[in-house]
Structure formats: structure tokens, C-alpha cells
Amino acid sequence: MPPFCPHNEDVTAMPEDHGAQDWRSQLRAMYDQALHRFEEGDRGPERVIGREALAFLDSIGTSAQELYDFVEDWVEDGEPSFDTVAAITEVRRAYFLTAQEGKPSDKAIPSATLPSGYAALGGYRWLPRIIAKARAKLRGELSPDIMFGCGADRPFLRSVNMEPAEFLNVVWNAGTDDRLILDAVQKKALMSSTSPSPSGREPAPDSIRGPE
């Protein structure tokens, strides 16, 4: 299902001159090459992703650091899959081309300004932090040391029965209203018969490895 803009406007209605037909295949080729380089022992976004990729990544509103983080986590943790990466990128790309009209933000949100991993909303610990990360991801404002969809985000999202791209869409459509996000999370969590109680749904922040 394609992502939706606020007010449920289908992003597939965007003009085709943004490379809507082939950006995903280009991302796949770039991802596969980066994965090969990483498995061969290269490290760091510049070596693994390559400078030649920067213009394309800029055109879809993402960065070498973000793609590198996904590749690294796949090799080390077995997730997220490329399909998940592409779905996240699709939402960010749609936001970049519509809400931002293809103009990147000049801001970067430092980790220290995000809510604590222990902060809770509606009884869901980690939710305030991942909301802030999702908003920064949508705007392209994540600092290099923060990753949306990291090793703490993923178990939290699984516990509430949501995919990362789905959560990004919820945050986009909610605007600044955290209550709408909480409502969506509660509804999805209720759909999972194996969902645990809200508190303690994700790993303790001090046990998290890597960017968050």
C-alpha cells in the first residue's frame, strides 16, 4: 500500500518527473552494492555507500548514513529487510517531495534533545522518543548518530503490531497531535492477541547497541 499524505491524499498522484518509476530499483541496486562492500569488510558510509550515490540519495530525501545504518543492522541483526527499508524511504521521499517541495531542511536534531527512552505516553515507554525520531526522519533532520528503525525502535513497534513505515505515516497524518498517534498505537496493539502490557515493551535504553 502506498503511503498517504495528510488528509489521505495519495502520494502516487505526484508528478512523474521525480523518478517515481525507477527510484526503488536504483535504491535496491545501491543497497545490494553497499551490502556486498560491508560483507567484504568496508566500514563507514563513504566507503560502503560511496560518493557516487549521494546525488541520488539527496533526490529522494535520504542520506548515506541512513542507508549505511540499515545495511549494518541487516548484517549484524538480520533486520530490517530491504522491503522495510524501501517502505520507510518511500514515506520519507513522499514527505520530502510534497510537504517540503523537494527542499531539504538545514536543521539536525541532536540525540540529547530527544525524549528519554524511559519517557512514556499512555503507559507506553519509548513512545515519546520514537515519535520525536519519526518527526525528525520525516523532515530529514536526524543527526548522524540517530537512526529511525534502530534496534530499540523495532521491538517496540513489533510489540504494538506496527511496521516502521506505517508508524511514519501515522506520525505524518497526526501532525503535532501526539494523542492521535497514541490512539493509533493503542488500536494496533489491541489487534495483536500476544501483545504484552504497555509498560516495559522495549529493551531498557541502557542496553541498546548502536544509534537510536
C-alpha positions, 0 to 999 in steps of 0.5 A, a space after each residue: 500500500 502506498 503511503 498517504 499524505 495528510 488528509 489521505 491524499 495519495 502520494 502516487 498522484 505526484 508528478 512523474 518527473 521525480 523518478 517515481 518509476 525507477 527510484 526503488 530499483 536504483 535504491 535496491 541496486 545501491 543497497 545490494 552494492 553497499 551490502 556486498 562492500 560491508 560483507 567484504 569488510 568496508 566500514 563507514 558510509 563513504 566507503 560502503 555507500 560511496 560518493 557516487 550515490 549521494 546525488 541520488 540519495 539527496 533526490 529522494 530525501 535520504 542520506 548515506 548514513 541512513 542507508 549505511 545504518 540499515 545495511 549494518 543492522 541487516 548484517 549484524 541483526 538480520 533486520 530490517 529487510 530491504 522491503 522495510 527499508 524501501 517502505 520507510 524511504 518511500 514515506 520519507 521521499 513522499 514527505 520530502 517531495 510534497 510537504 517540503 517541495 523537494 527542499 531539504 531542511 538545514 536543521 539536525 536534531 541532536 540525540 540529547 534533545 530527544 525524549 528519554 527512552 524511559 519517557 512514556 505516553 499512555 503507559 507506553 515507554 519509548 513512545 515519546 522518543 520514537 515519535 520525536 525520531 519519526 518527526 525528525 526522519 520525516 523532515 530529514 533532520 536526524 543527526 548522524 548518530 540517530 537512526 529511525 528503525 534502530 534496534 530499540 525502535 523495532 521491538 517496540 513497534 513489533 510489540 504494538 503490531 506496527 511496521 516502521 513505515 506505517 508508524 511514519 505515516 501515522 506520525 505524518 497524518 497526526 501532525 503535532 497531535 501526539 494523542 492521535 498517534 497514541 490512539 493509533 498505537 493503542 488500536 494496533 496493539 489491541 489487534 495483536 492477541 500476544 501483545 504484552 502490557 504497555 509498560 516495559 515493551 522495549 529493551 531498557 535504553 541502557 542496553 541498546 547497541 548502536 544509534 537510536 
